[in-house]
Amino acid sequence: MAINLVHYLHDDQACWGVAHVHGISPMAGSYASTAELIASGEADWRAAHGKSPSLPYADVRLLSPVTAPARLLCQGANYRQHMIESGLNPDEKSFNMFFEKSDCSLNAPTGKVRRPAHVSLLDYEIELGLVFKTAITGPVTVTDADLHKYVFGLVIANDISARDVQLPQMQFFKGKSYRGFCPVGPYLAVLEPSDFRYLDQLTLTLTVNGEVRQQDSTANLVYKPAETITELSTFSDVAPGDLLLTGTPSGCALRVPPPFLRRLMQLLLNEKKLWAVFKRTQGRRPQYLKPGDTVTATIASADRVIDLGEQRVGIDG
């Protein structure tokens, strides 16, 4: 069974421990980053896993288990139904879409996300995050059988997006990288080699104010982790502690017109008018996040062998 690690603040000190149902078993060592934890902490977390919890959750503030500096690499349109919802045919997809978020966007799993004053179309995207274990500095061929050599563990991530920046400005990096736009955690689940079979059996669920907005299974990923990392290695290095977000299911606030209507609008409207229509029509959708909303995210297998905890963040603005 996976061991769930937590990063937390206690008595003004950032610490690491093993999460249990009723509390935390603190680790003995001090690790300044996720990369340092991966490199030096295994004996420590295994020892802590065997101890009864001694620290109540009420006495700590949970932090992101992925620490900066780190690269936040992302896949776009990688769930079948999300592609269909976006007007795309998953059976015709011929390439894996990659982009990045700034590590300034890393945020706690129980904190607040501030909506920038100039943003009105704030969207949510639950994603399964893979934390890298091994440095990759050249092309590698990764298979399901040796994926455990490259992936250290799993986290919940919310790829929060300012759609009225991302799309009209054609700036994925900017629209997805405002400070706090990537809550991560609460758990960093360290997988045993035998646990990797669960990567195809995880259910992702996101709610806003208790209403289910996104729910899907990793069985419906178009590009799976092994082939994704294989392709990624052909054009990018990664380091231990870097994070790969594997895409979001359908159910985001964003809705795009069907392809034929998009083409018609492009023919009839200039760019300025086109994006004015986009903002006006999207602005009518009540699903976009507003100050006071609470976003809850979970990822788990049906038997709870893999359970990444519950992420709960509030929206400020």
N, C-alpha and C positions, 0 to 999 in steps of 0.2 A: 504494500500500500504506500502511496505517496506520502512524504513528510511535508507538512505545511509550515513554512517559515514565515515569520512576520518581522517587520522592521518597525520600531516604535520609539516614541520619546517618553522617557521616564526620568524624573528629577533632572530635567533639562539635558539629559544625555541621550543620544541616539544609540539604540541597542538592537540586538537581534535575538530572536528566540524561536521556539517551536510552539505552534498554536495547538491547543487542545480545546475541547468543547467548553470547559469551564474556566479557562485561563491560559496563561503563557508559562512555559518552562524556559527561563532565560538561558542564553548561551554564555559560557564563561569568558570567551574571548571578545575582543573589540575589533570590528571590521569597518573600515572607513567607507567602503563601497561594495556594491554587489559583486564587482569583479574580484575584490579581495576576499569576500566571503566564499566565492566559488573556488578560488585558488587555495585557500587555507582553512576553511571552516568545516570540512566534512566530519572529522572526528568529533568536533564540538557539537554540531547539530545532531549527530547520531547519539551522542551521550545525553543531550538534553531531551531527545525524543523518548528516552527510557525513564525519564523522571516525571513525577507528578507535577502538575502546574502549581506554581507558587505566587504568580502575579496576576491579580484580577484585571480583566480588560478595562474596568472602570478607572483604574489607576494609570492608564497609559493613553497616549494619543498615537494612533496608527499613522505610519508614514508609507510612502510608496516603497515597495520592495525592489524597485528598479531605481538606481541612483544616477544622478548626473555627475560627470559627463558620460553620456551614452548616445548611441545612434538609435533613433526610433524609425525603423524601416516599415513600410506599410504596403499592403496589397489592396488594390481597388477592384470593386465589382467581382467578388470571388465566391459568392453563393448563388446557386442557380436561380432561386426565386427573386433575389435582389436584381440580378441581371434582367430577368423578364420584366420586373417592375420598372426598370430603367429603360425599357424599350430595346433590349439587346437579346440575342439568341445565344444561350450558353453553349449550344452544340456547334455554333459557328465561331466561338471565341478562339482566336489564333495566337494570342499573346497574353502573358502575365503582366498586369499593370503594377508598377512600383512607384512609390513616392516616399517622401520623408516628412516627419514632424520634428520641430525643434525640441531638444530636451528641456527647454524652459517651460514646456507645456506639462511636464510631469507634475502630478498632483496626488495628494493623499486620497485613500479610498473612502474616507468618511468626512471629507472636508467640504469646501464651498468652491463653486465655479462662478467666477464673475463674468457676466456678459458685458463686453466692452460697450461704451455708450453709443458708438456708431453702428453697432450690430443689432439687427432686428430678427434675422433668420438664423437662430441658434439651434443646431441639430445635434442629435445623439447618435452614436454608433457603437453598440457593444461589439467587442472583438476578443477572440482568443489570442493571447500574446505568448510567443515563444521566446524565452530568454536563452541567449547563446551561451554555450559552455566552453567552446574551443575557438581560438582564433582561426580565421580563414583568410589566407593571404594569396590564394590562387584558385584556379578552377578545381572543384572536387565533384565526384559523383556520389551523391547521398542516396541510400536506399532505406526502406522501412526497417531493414534488419540492423543497420548501423546508425540510425537517426540519433540514438542515445549518445553517440560520441560527440555530437554537435549541439544538442539541445539539453540545457541544464534543467529547465523547469517551465511551468505554465503559470500565467497570471490572467486575471480579467483586466481589460483595458477598455476605456470609453474614448473613442476617437471623436471628440466633440469638434464641431465644424461651424464656422461662420459662413453660411452658404451665400450671403450677399457680398462676401469678399471673395470666397473661393471661386465662384463661377463667373460673375461678370468681369472680374479682374484676371481670370484664368490663373489664379495663384493658389494652388493646393497648399504649398508650404506655408504661406502667410495665413491663409484662411483657416488652417488647422493647428496653428502653432502659438496662438496667444497664450499668455501665461495661465496655467491651470487647466488647459484644454485637453489634458490626458490623465484623468484619474486612473491609478493602477493599484491593483490589490483587491482585498486585503492580504491574500495568501500568495506566496511564491511556492508552488507545489513542486518539490523535487521528486522526479520520477525515477523509479527503478527501471532497468531495461525491460522487464516484463510488463510495465505499466504503459508502454508506448502504444500498445494495441488499442488503448482507449482513445487515442487521438481521433478516431473515426466514430466515436460513440458519445460525444459530449453534447449536452443540450444547453444552448445559450438563451437566456431570458432577460429582457429589459422591460421595466415598467416605469411609467411616469405617473406619480400620485396614485399608485396602486393599479393603474390600468396597463395591461400587457400591450406593449407596442411592437416588440420584436421577440420572436421565438423560432429557433431552427436548430438543426443538428449539424455537427461538423461532418457528418456523412455526405452533406450536400455541398461541400467545398468543391469548386471547379478545379483549382490547382492545389494539390495536397502539399504538406510540409516538405517531404523529401525532394520532390521535383522542384519546388519553389527555391529551396536552399541551393540545390544544384545549379539552377539558372542564375540565382543571385551571385554565386561565387564566380561566375564568368565575367562580371563587371564591377564587383564591389568587395572590398575587404570588410570583415566584421571582427569584433573583439569580444571576449567574455564579458557578459553583462549587457551587451547590446540587446535590443528588443525588436522582434518581428511581429507586427500586427497582421493577422491573416485574413482580414476582410470582415464585413458586417452583413448580417442577414437582411431580408426585406423588412419594411415597416418603419423606415426613417420618416421624418417629417417631410423631407424633400420629395416632390412628385414632379416628374418631367412629362411634357406632352408626348403622345405617341410619335413615332418617327415621321409619318406623313405630315402631321400638323407642324412639327418642328421645321421640316423642309419648306412648307408653305409660308410659315412666319418669316423664315430667313429670306425668302423671295420678296415678300411684301413689305418688310420693315427694315429700316436701317439699324445698325448695331445699337445706337443709343435708345431708340424706341423699343427694340427687341428686349433689352435688359430692363427697361422701365416696365414693360408688360410682365416680365418674369417676376420682378419684385412685387408688383401689385397683386398678381395672382397667388404667389406663394404667401404673401402677407395675409391672405384670407384664411390660410390653413391654421387651425387652432393647435395643431400638433407641435409647432415650434415651441422651444423652451422659453419660459418666462420667469422673471424673478418670483421666488416663492415655491417653484416646482421642486419636487424631490424625485431624483432618478435612482432607481435601484437595479442592480445587475447581478446575475448569478450565472455560473457555469459549473456543471457537474455531470457525472455519469449517473445512470439510473440507479446503480447499486451504491453510489457515494464512495466508491474506491478513490475516485478523483472528485474532489469538491473544493472549489477555489474560493469558497466563502461568499459573503454578501457585501457588495460595494454599494454604498448609499451616499450620494452627494446632493447638496442643495444648490439652487441657482440664485445668485445674487445679481444685482444690476441697478 
